[in-house]
């Protein structure tokens, strides 16, 4: 559910659900700083976690 602090994702078609349909899966999401990669990935992995899948999210700094 979106809130004022976290508005709905608009204008972003995601391919992550199809890419992670068969576990185990490794996904890399490259891009410039501040374009919303983390938020996009979290929006897709939250339902997976809620369904009982094990999800590991890493960050590179």
Secondary structure, 3 states (H helix, E strand, C coil): CCCCCCCCCCCCCCCHHHHCCCCCCCCCCCCCCCCCHHHHHHHHHHHHHHCCCCCCCCCCC
